[in-house]
Amino acid sequence: MRGYLIGVYGSLCLDKNCVWDFQKRPIGIELEHIDGNSENTTLDNCTLLCPNCHSQTPTFKSKNNGNGRHSRRERYNCGKSF
């Protein structure tokens, strides 16, 4: 999904309020799942953000505890590793 979106939009942060100057330095682009569910990979749920903008979202890393990664939790509950 990330590769497809980069092919369509380029390596740009799609947050309209982003202030990162891409002309000075290249920066990695991250895939953001808007609803916080990493298994929902539909186009309307995914966007590209720079690390700074991504870290400000309510679904970033530990801010999203308890959501997504359903199959991984099931494996842990069965005593298996991921």
N, C-alpha and C positions, 0 to 999 in steps of 0.2 A: 504494500500500500504506500509506504513512504517513497519508494522509487517511482511509482506511478505519479504521485503528486508532485515530486520534484521534476519529472518529465513534463508535466503540464504547466506548473507555475515557476519552475526554476528553483534555485536554492535561496529563496527569499522567505522572510518571516511574513506571514499573512495577517498578523495583527496590525490593524490600521493605525494604532497608536504607538507602534514600535519606533524608537528613536536611534536604533543602532545604525551606524554609518557603514554600509556594506562595501563602500568604495575603498575604505582604508584597510580593512582586514577581512579575510574570509572567516566565516563562522559556521560551525556545524548547525544543521537544522534538525529539529526533533519532531516526531509525530505526536500530536496531541489528540487523545480520544476525548471528545467534548463531554460525553456523558460519564467518563471515568471508567467505562467497561472496556478493557483491552481486547475482549473477544468480539466486540461490536466494531467490525472493520468496514462498515458501509461508508460511502463517500460523504454523506451528510453528517457523519459523526467524527470525521477525521480532518485535521488541518495541520499545517506546518508552522512551527514557531521557533524562534531563536531560543537558546537556553534561558535567557533573561526573562522573556515574555512567558515561556512555559512555566518557569518557577513561580510566577505570580498567579497561576490559575488555581482554582479551588480543588482540582482533581490531580494535582502534581504530587507524586510519590506518597509520602506518609500522610498527607492531607486527605488521601483517598482510602484510608484504611477501612476494610470491610466491604469494599466494592471491587468488582472485577476479579480476575484470577480464580474464578469458580472451580475450574478443573484442577488447579494446583491445590486448592484447599481440600478438595475431595481426596486427592492422593495423600496429602499429609494426614488426614483423618483416618485413612486406612493403614497408616504406618509406613507408607512408601515415601521415597524422596522424589523430588521433581525431576 
